[in-house]
Amino acid sequence: MANKEFPYTGFTSLAVHAGHEQDPNYAHLTPIYASSTFVYDSAEQGMRRFSKQEEGYIYSRWGNPTFTEAEKKIAAMECFGVATTNGDPLQVKALLHASGMAAITTLFISNLKAGDKILSHFSLYGGSQEMMDKILPGLGIEAVIVDLRDLNKAEEALKADPKIRMVYLETPANPTVQCVDIAELTQLAKKYNKLVACDNTFATPYLQQPFRYGVDFIIHSTTKFLNGHGTAVGGVLLGRDIEFMNNRAAKTYQLLGGNSNPFDAFLLINGMRTLEIRMERHCHNATEIANYLEVHKAVAKVNYTGLSSHPDHYLAHKQMRHPGAIMSIELKGGLQAGIQMMDRLQLCTRTVSLGTCDTLLCHPASMTHYGVPKAQREQYGITDGLIRMSIGIENVQDILMDLEQSLKGL
């Protein structure tokens, strides 16, 4: 077993070994600690743990050894090769949640109060958009939506409204894979003393590291590429202010009850060990498929940052290692052609979610973004004919064969 102080030179070595502590019974992999509570050697020890005078586990809603390894592994990946302004390796704190939405809830509730506003952009994940539209207003928190690809509009919004407390980014965004400039927007936000949070689910820490550009918080739906196998729902919130994360964020997390569970954490840990290998194959396949679809006679448009035709192609290249594995397409035949295509699939899978080993197709307007009003969806580029594709790790020729037969005659 690699020592926890070992100076990893590669991402996969880190993904395999980071966060692991030797189990007292010498299990090779971290066990599933399926215990709701943890015991103390004495009443005094219990008192010390509750008062934080001594580290240790108390109750699995507050923390669990299986959670801890997953949290440390994700934190290590997001910080790999990232330094502070002093040149020291960046250290962050992670909190493992039951879902990505639970992590977003902890982020918002721990940082915002009635009267505060969030500055964000269009084409967000449907759950995030609905949270801003339907839940936060009841708490007195408002979302301001601006095209943040235009830095002048971003600064105008920040200047005009001192109630904006947080800038919330999702890049690449779901499902149009629009990108925003993390570095420029973070610099701009800091000029006005605002917090910055970034949803890094589509990119993963292997393709993009928002902490490198100075953001305060990172969110993941660990259900997706981090788990990689579609076996467990989860989410994580990471923050660079460790005191805040250990206190206000942790207390919010504990009281809201959005914690993960040991079995899902175990599945996540083992999924992350192969993240780099999987992402390389995902991205290779996606590039070939995007090039094929861009010239297909049935396809009107391909949204994929790896194509030079995508408006955010150069920005994505600037801040991502590879363009990623997510794309969306518009068929010339519109909604009906999309239904026919999806019904004909033989290898690829018809389902929501993304980031699993198999290629997944879904129809955002009727699935992931069903709860977003039609006019709002269309304003954000999510039309009735849009199909989102999460490209898997199958042999690319087999994916291409399935797409070809499903598009024939459309």
C-alpha positions as CSV (number, residue, x, y, z in Angstrom):
1,M,0.0,0.0,0.0
2,A,1.3,3.4,-0.9
3,N,2.1,5.7,2.0
4,K,-0.3,8.6,2.3
5,E,2.6,11.0,2.0
6,F,3.8,9.4,-1.2
7,P,4.5,12.2,-3.8
8,Y,2.1,10.9,-6.6
9,T,3.2,12.0,-10.0
10,G,0.2,10.7,-11.9
11,F,-3.6,11.2,-11.6
12,T,-4.5,7.5,-11.6
13,S,-2.0,6.6,-8.8
14,L,-3.7,9.3,-6.8
15,A,-7.2,8.0,-7.7
16,V,-6.3,4.5,-6.6
17,H,-4.5,5.3,-3.4
18,A,-5.5,8.8,-2.1
19,G,-7.6,8.9,1.0
20,H,-7.0,5.3,2.0
21,E,-6.2,4.5,5.7
22,Q,-5.1,1.0,6.7
23,D,-8.1,-0.9,8.1
24,P,-7.4,-2.2,11.7
25,N,-8.2,-5.7,10.5
26,Y,-5.9,-5.3,7.4
27,A,-8.7,-5.4,4.8
28,H,-7.2,-4.6,1.4
29,L,-10.0,-2.2,0.5
30,T,-11.9,0.1,2.9
31,P,-14.8,-1.9,4.4
32,I,-18.5,-0.8,4.3
33,Y,-18.9,0.6,7.8
34,A,-22.6,-0.3,8.1
35,S,-23.0,1.2,11.5
36,S,-25.4,4.0,12.4
37,T,-23.4,4.8,15.6
38,F,-19.9,4.5,17.0
39,V,-19.0,3.7,20.6
40,Y,-16.6,5.3,23.1
41,D,-14.1,3.8,25.5
42,S,-15.5,6.1,28.2
43,A,-18.1,8.7,28.9
44,E,-15.3,11.3,28.9
45,Q,-14.2,10.2,25.4
46,G,-17.8,10.7,24.2
47,M,-17.8,14.2,25.7
48,R,-14.5,15.0,24.0
49,R,-15.8,13.9,20.6
50,F,-19.0,15.9,20.8
51,S,-17.1,19.0,21.9
52,K,-14.6,18.4,19.1
53,Q,-11.7,18.2,21.5
54,E,-11.0,14.7,20.1
55,E,-11.4,13.5,16.5
56,G,-13.6,10.4,16.1
57,Y,-16.9,9.2,14.7
58,I,-20.1,9.6,16.5
59,Y,-23.1,9.0,14.2
60,S,-23.2,8.2,10.5
61,R,-25.3,11.2,9.7
62,W,-22.3,13.2,10.9
63,G,-19.6,11.1,9.3
64,N,-18.5,7.6,8.6
65,P,-15.1,6.0,7.8
66,T,-16.3,4.9,4.4
67,F,-17.5,8.4,3.6
68,T,-14.1,9.8,4.8
69,E,-12.1,7.8,2.2
70,A,-14.4,8.9,-0.6
71,E,-14.2,12.6,0.6
72,K,-10.4,12.5,0.8
73,K,-10.0,10.9,-2.6
74,I,-12.2,13.5,-4.4
75,A,-10.5,16.3,-2.6
76,A,-7.1,15.0,-3.6
77,M,-8.2,14.7,-7.2
78,E,-9.6,18.2,-7.3
79,C,-6.4,19.6,-5.7
80,F,-3.8,17.5,-7.7
81,G,-1.1,19.8,-8.8
82,V,-2.9,22.9,-7.5
83,A,-1.0,25.3,-5.3
84,T,-2.0,28.2,-3.0
85,T,-0.8,31.7,-3.7
86,N,2.1,30.9,-1.3
87,G,3.1,27.9,-3.4
88,D,1.9,25.3,-0.9
89,P,-0.3,22.3,-2.1
90,L,-3.9,23.3,-1.8
91,Q,-5.9,21.6,0.9
92,V,-9.8,21.5,0.8
93,K,-12.5,19.8,2.7
94,A,-15.2,17.6,1.2
95,L,-18.6,16.5,2.5
96,L,-20.2,13.5,0.9
97,H,-23.9,13.7,0.3
98,A,-26.8,11.5,-0.7
99,S,-27.2,13.2,-4.1
100,G,-25.8,16.1,-6.1
101,M,-29.0,18.1,-5.2
102,A,-28.3,17.5,-1.5
103,A,-24.8,18.9,-1.9
104,I,-26.2,22.0,-3.8
105,T,-28.8,22.5,-1.0
106,T,-26.0,22.5,1.7
107,L,-24.0,25.0,-0.5
108,F,-26.9,27.4,-0.7
109,I,-28.3,27.1,2.8
110,S,-24.9,27.4,4.5
111,N,-23.9,30.5,2.5
112,L,-27.1,32.4,1.7
113,K,-29.8,34.1,3.7
114,A,-33.0,35.9,2.9
115,G,-32.3,39.0,0.7
116,D,-29.3,37.4,-0.9
117,K,-29.1,36.7,-4.7
118,I,-27.3,34.2,-6.9
119,L,-25.8,35.3,-10.2
120,S,-25.9,32.4,-12.7
121,H,-26.3,31.6,-16.4
122,F,-28.7,29.7,-18.6
123,S,-28.7,26.0,-19.5
124,L,-28.2,24.7,-16.1
125,Y,-29.0,21.2,-15.0
126,G,-32.8,21.0,-14.6
127,G,-32.7,20.3,-10.9
128,S,-30.5,23.3,-10.2
129,Q,-32.7,25.5,-12.3
130,E,-35.8,24.3,-10.5
131,M,-34.1,24.8,-7.1
132,M,-33.5,28.5,-8.1
133,D,-37.0,29.0,-9.5
134,K,-39.2,27.1,-7.0
135,I,-37.4,26.6,-3.7
136,L,-35.0,29.4,-3.1
137,P,-37.6,32.2,-3.6
138,G,-39.6,30.8,-0.7
139,L,-36.5,31.4,1.4
140,G,-36.1,35.0,0.2
141,I,-33.2,34.1,-2.1
142,E,-33.4,35.2,-5.8
143,A,-31.5,34.0,-8.9
144,V,-30.3,36.5,-11.5
145,I,-29.8,34.8,-14.8
146,V,-27.4,36.4,-17.3
147,D,-25.4,35.1,-20.3
148,L,-22.1,34.8,-18.4
149,R,-20.2,34.1,-21.5
150,D,-20.4,37.8,-22.0
151,L,-18.1,39.2,-19.3
152,N,-19.4,42.7,-19.8
153,K,-22.9,41.5,-18.9
154,A,-21.5,39.7,-15.9
155,E,-19.8,42.8,-14.6
156,E,-22.9,44.9,-15.3
157,A,-25.0,42.5,-13.2
158,L,-22.5,42.6,-10.3
159,K,-22.2,46.4,-10.4
160,A,-26.0,46.8,-10.5
161,D,-27.0,44.6,-7.6
162,P,-25.0,44.5,-4.4
163,K,-27.4,41.8,-3.1
164,I,-25.6,39.2,-5.2
165,R,-23.7,37.1,-2.8
166,M,-22.7,34.1,-5.0
167,V,-21.8,33.4,-8.6
168,Y,-22.9,29.9,-9.5
169,L,-21.3,28.3,-12.6
170,E,-21.9,25.0,-14.4
171,T,-19.4,24.3,-17.1
172,P,-19.8,22.5,-19.4
173,A,-23.5,23.1,-18.8
174,N,-26.4,20.6,-19.1
175,P,-27.5,19.8,-21.8
176,T,-26.2,22.3,-24.4
177,V,-22.6,21.9,-23.2
178,Q,-22.1,25.7,-23.2
179,C,-19.0,26.8,-21.3
180,V,-18.2,29.8,-19.3
181,D,-14.7,31.1,-18.4
182,I,-14.0,30.0,-14.9
183,A,-10.8,32.1,-14.5
184,E,-12.3,35.3,-15.8
185,L,-15.6,35.1,-14.0
186,T,-13.9,34.1,-10.7
187,Q,-11.5,37.1,-11.0
188,L,-14.5,39.3,-11.7
189,A,-16.4,38.0,-8.8
190,K,-13.5,38.5,-6.4
191,K,-13.3,42.1,-7.6
192,Y,-16.8,42.5,-6.1
193,N,-16.1,40.3,-3.1
194,K,-18.5,37.5,-4.2
195,L,-18.3,33.8,-3.5
196,V,-17.9,31.5,-6.6
197,A,-19.2,27.9,-6.8
198,C,-18.8,25.6,-9.8
199,D,-20.6,22.4,-10.7
200,N,-17.8,20.2,-12.2
201,T,-19.9,17.1,-12.8
202,F,-19.6,17.0,-16.6
203,A,-15.9,17.6,-16.6
204,T,-14.7,15.6,-13.5
205,P,-11.4,16.6,-11.7
206,Y,-9.5,14.7,-14.4
207,L,-10.6,17.1,-17.2
208,Q,-11.0,20.3,-15.2
209,Q,-10.0,21.7,-11.8
210,P,-12.0,24.8,-10.9
211,F,-9.9,25.3,-7.7
212,R,-7.0,26.1,-10.0
213,Y,-8.8,29.3,-11.0
214,G,-9.7,30.4,-7.5
215,V,-13.3,29.2,-7.0
216,D,-14.5,28.8,-3.4
217,F,-16.7,25.7,-3.8
218,I,-17.0,22.8,-6.2
219,I,-20.1,20.5,-6.6
220,H,-20.3,17.1,-8.1
221,S,-23.1,14.7,-8.7
222,T,-21.0,11.7,-7.9
223,T,-23.7,9.5,-9.4
224,K,-22.2,10.3,-12.8
225,F,-18.6,9.9,-14.0
226,L,-17.0,9.7,-10.5
227,N,-19.0,6.5,-9.7
228,G,-19.0,5.6,-13.4
229,H,-21.1,2.5,-13.3
230,G,-24.6,3.8,-12.5
231,T,-24.7,1.8,-9.2
232,A,-25.3,4.6,-6.6
233,V,-26.7,8.1,-6.2
234,G,-24.5,10.6,-4.5
235,G,-23.1,14.1,-4.4
236,V,-20.2,16.1,-2.9
237,L,-19.5,19.6,-1.8
238,L,-15.9,20.7,-1.6
239,G,-14.7,24.0,-0.1
240,R,-11.4,25.8,0.2
241,D,-12.3,27.5,3.5
242,I,-11.7,24.6,5.7
243,E,-12.9,26.3,8.9
244,F,-16.2,27.2,7.2
245,M,-16.5,23.6,5.8
246,N,-15.8,22.0,9.2
247,N,-18.3,24.3,11.0
248,R,-21.1,26.1,9.3
249,A,-21.2,23.8,6.2
250,A,-20.8,20.7,8.3
251,K,-23.5,21.8,10.7
252,T,-25.9,22.6,7.8
253,Y,-25.1,19.2,6.2
254,Q,-25.7,17.3,9.5
255,L,-29.0,19.1,10.3
256,L,-30.5,18.8,6.8
257,G,-29.7,15.1,6.9
258,G,-28.4,14.9,3.3
259,N,-25.6,12.5,4.1
260,S,-24.5,9.6,2.0
261,N,-24.6,6.0,3.1
262,P,-21.7,3.5,3.6
263,F,-22.7,1.2,0.7
264,D,-23.0,4.0,-1.9
265,A,-19.7,5.5,-0.6
266,F,-18.0,2.1,-1.1
267,L,-19.2,1.9,-4.6
268,L,-18.1,5.4,-5.3
269,I,-14.6,4.7,-4.0
270,N,-14.1,1.8,-6.3
271,G,-15.5,3.6,-9.3
272,M,-13.1,6.5,-8.8
273,R,-10.1,4.2,-9.0
274,T,-10.5,3.9,-12.7
275,L,-11.6,7.5,-13.5
276,E,-8.7,8.5,-15.7
277,I,-8.8,5.3,-17.8
278,R,-12.5,5.6,-18.3
279,M,-12.4,9.3,-19.1
280,E,-9.8,8.8,-21.8
281,R,-11.9,6.2,-23.5
282,H,-15.1,8.3,-23.1
283,C,-13.5,11.3,-24.6
284,H,-11.9,9.4,-27.5
285,N,-15.2,7.9,-28.4
286,A,-17.1,11.2,-28.1
287,T,-14.7,12.9,-30.5
288,E,-15.2,10.3,-33.1
289,I,-18.9,10.3,-32.7
290,A,-19.2,14.1,-32.8
291,N,-17.2,14.2,-36.1
292,Y,-19.5,11.5,-37.6
293,L,-22.7,13.2,-36.5
294,E,-21.6,16.7,-37.6
295,V,-21.7,15.6,-41.3
296,H,-24.7,13.2,-41.1
297,K,-27.5,14.2,-43.4
298,A,-30.2,13.7,-40.7
299,V,-28.4,16.0,-38.1
300,A,-28.9,19.7,-38.1
301,K,-26.6,20.6,-35.2
302,V,-24.1,18.9,-32.9
303,N,-23.3,20.6,-29.5
304,Y,-19.8,19.3,-28.6
305,T,-16.9,21.5,-27.4
306,G,-14.5,19.3,-29.3
307,L,-15.8,20.6,-32.6
308,S,-14.4,23.8,-33.9
309,S,-18.0,24.8,-34.8
310,H,-18.9,25.0,-31.2
311,P,-18.9,28.6,-30.0
312,D,-17.0,27.6,-26.8
313,H,-14.5,25.4,-28.5
314,Y,-11.4,27.5,-27.7
315,L,-12.6,28.3,-24.1
316,A,-13.1,24.6,-23.4
317,H,-9.6,23.8,-24.8
318,K,-8.2,26.5,-22.4
319,Q,-9.7,25.1,-19.2
320,M,-10.2,21.4,-19.9
321,R,-7.8,18.5,-20.6
322,H,-10.3,17.0,-23.1
323,P,-13.7,18.1,-24.5
324,G,-15.5,15.6,-22.4
325,A,-18.0,12.8,-23.1
326,I,-21.3,14.7,-23.3
327,M,-22.9,16.1,-26.4
328,S,-26.4,17.0,-27.6
329,I,-27.8,17.0,-31.1
330,E,-30.7,18.5,-33.1
331,L,-32.2,16.3,-35.8
332,K,-33.5,18.0,-39.0
333,G,-36.7,16.1,-38.5
334,G,-37.3,17.6,-35.0
335,L,-39.0,15.9,-32.1
336,Q,-40.6,13.1,-34.2
337,A,-37.3,12.2,-35.7
338,G,-35.8,12.1,-32.3
339,I,-38.4,9.7,-31.0
340,Q,-37.9,7.4,-34.0
341,M,-34.2,7.5,-33.5
342,M,-34.3,6.6,-29.8
343,D,-36.9,3.9,-30.4
344,R,-34.6,2.2,-32.9
345,L,-31.5,2.0,-30.6
346,Q,-30.2,-1.5,-30.1
347,L,-26.8,-1.0,-28.4
348,C,-27.2,2.4,-26.8
349,T,-29.4,2.9,-23.8
350,R,-32.5,5.0,-23.5
351,T,-32.4,6.6,-20.0
352,V,-31.6,9.7,-18.0
353,S,-28.4,10.4,-16.1
354,L,-24.9,10.1,-17.6
355,G,-21.4,9.1,-17.0
356,T,-21.8,5.3,-17.0
357,C,-19.8,2.8,-19.1
358,D,-22.6,2.5,-21.7
359,T,-23.8,5.1,-24.1
360,L,-27.0,6.9,-22.8
361,L,-29.5,8.9,-24.7
362,C,-32.2,11.1,-23.3
363,H,-34.7,13.7,-24.3
364,P,-34.1,16.7,-22.0
365,A,-37.4,18.6,-22.7
366,S,-39.5,15.6,-21.5
367,M,-37.1,14.2,-19.0
368,T,-34.3,16.0,-17.2
369,H,-35.8,19.5,-17.8
370,Y,-39.4,18.5,-17.8
371,G,-40.1,20.8,-14.8
372,V,-38.6,23.9,-16.6
373,P,-41.2,25.9,-18.5
374,K,-41.1,25.4,-22.3
375,A,-40.5,29.1,-23.1
376,Q,-37.6,29.2,-20.6
377,R,-36.1,25.9,-21.9
378,E,-36.2,27.2,-25.5
379,Q,-34.6,30.5,-24.4
380,Y,-31.8,28.5,-23.0
381,G,-31.4,26.4,-26.2
382,I,-33.2,23.3,-24.9
383,T,-35.6,22.7,-27.7
384,D,-38.2,19.9,-28.1
385,G,-35.9,18.2,-30.7
386,L,-32.7,18.2,-28.6
387,I,-31.2,14.8,-27.7
388,R,-28.5,14.5,-25.1
389,M,-25.9,11.8,-25.4
390,S,-23.5,10.5,-22.8
391,I,-20.9,8.6,-24.8
392,G,-19.8,5.3,-23.2
393,I,-16.7,3.2,-23.3
394,E,-18.0,0.6,-25.7
395,N,-16.0,-0.1,-28.9
396,V,-16.6,3.1,-30.9
397,Q,-17.4,1.2,-34.1
398,D,-20.3,-0.5,-32.3
399,I,-21.7,2.8,-31.1
400,L,-21.4,4.2,-34.6
401,M,-23.1,1.2,-36.2
402,D,-26.0,1.6,-33.7
403,L,-26.3,5.4,-34.4
404,E,-26.2,4.8,-38.2
405,Q,-29.0,2.2,-38.2
406,S,-31.1,4.4,-35.8
407,L,-30.7,7.5,-38.1
408,K,-31.3,5.7,-41.4
409,G,-34.0,7.4,-43.4
410,L,-34.7,10.2,-41.0
